[in-house]
Amino acid sequence: MKSISLTILITLILLISFSAIKKYIDWNVLKPSKNERKIQLKEKARLLKECFDLENKNKRTLRKSIEIIEFCIEEYGYKR
């Protein structure tokens, strides 16, 4: 009877340990991918901001501004 309860206890400890290790590994694998995504978004935002040339927006016509925005989005922005 003692050996059965000891076996059950060891099995439970092993299962809990393996699940904790698995969660830790999954968390560490997902963490860098989230950081990479943030870095990519920041870089894309920087490129778009440079492309839009917001400092000189008052010197352009509305049509020219729309053309620049369309070009920037096609070039650096939305990609499938």
C-alpha positions in Angstrom: 0.0 0.0 0.0 2.9 2.3 0.8 4.6 1.6 -2.4 1.4 2.4 -4.4 1.0 5.8 -2.7 4.7 6.6 -3.2 4.4 5.7 -6.9 1.3 7.9 -7.3 3.1 10.8 -5.5 6.2 10.5 -7.7 4.1 10.3 -10.8 2.2 13.5 -9.8 5.4 15.3 -9.0 6.8 14.3 -12.4 3.7 15.4 -14.3 3.6 18.8 -12.6 7.3 19.3 -13.2 7.0 18.4 -16.9 4.0 20.7 -17.4 5.9 23.5 -15.7 8.9 23.0 -17.9 6.8 22.9 -21.0 5.0 26.2 -20.1 8.4 27.8 -19.4 9.8 26.6 -22.7 6.7 27.8 -24.6 6.8 31.2 -22.9 10.5 31.6 -23.8 9.8 30.7 -27.4 6.9 33.1 -27.7 8.6 36.0 -25.9 11.3 36.7 -28.6 8.7 36.4 -31.4 6.6 39.1 -29.7 9.7 41.3 -29.4 10.6 40.7 -33.1 7.1 41.7 -34.1 7.3 44.9 -32.1 10.7 45.8 -33.6 9.3 45.2 -37.1 6.3 47.4 -36.4 8.4 50.2 -35.1 10.7 50.0 -38.1 7.8 50.0 -40.5 6.3 53.0 -38.7 9.6 54.8 -38.9 9.8 54.2 -42.6 6.3 55.4 -43.2 6.8 58.5 -41.2 9.9 59.3 -43.2 8.1 58.6 -46.4 5.1 60.8 -45.6 7.4 63.8 -45.1 5.0 65.3 -42.5 7.3 68.3 -41.9 6.5 69.7 -45.4 2.8 68.7 -45.6 1.6 72.4 -45.6 3.7 73.1 -48.7 1.9 70.4 -50.8 -1.5 70.3 -52.5 -4.0 67.7 -51.2 -3.7 65.7 -54.3 0.1 65.5 -54.1 -0.2 64.4 -50.4 -2.6 61.7 -51.3 -0.3 60.4 -54.1 2.6 60.4 -51.6 0.5 58.4 -49.0 -0.6 55.9 -51.7 3.0 55.4 -52.8 4.3 55.0 -49.2 1.6 52.5 -48.3 2.3 50.5 -51.5 6.1 50.6 -51.0 6.5 50.2 -47.3 3.1 49.5 -45.7 0.4 47.0 -46.4 1.7 43.7 -47.7 -0.2 40.4 -47.9 
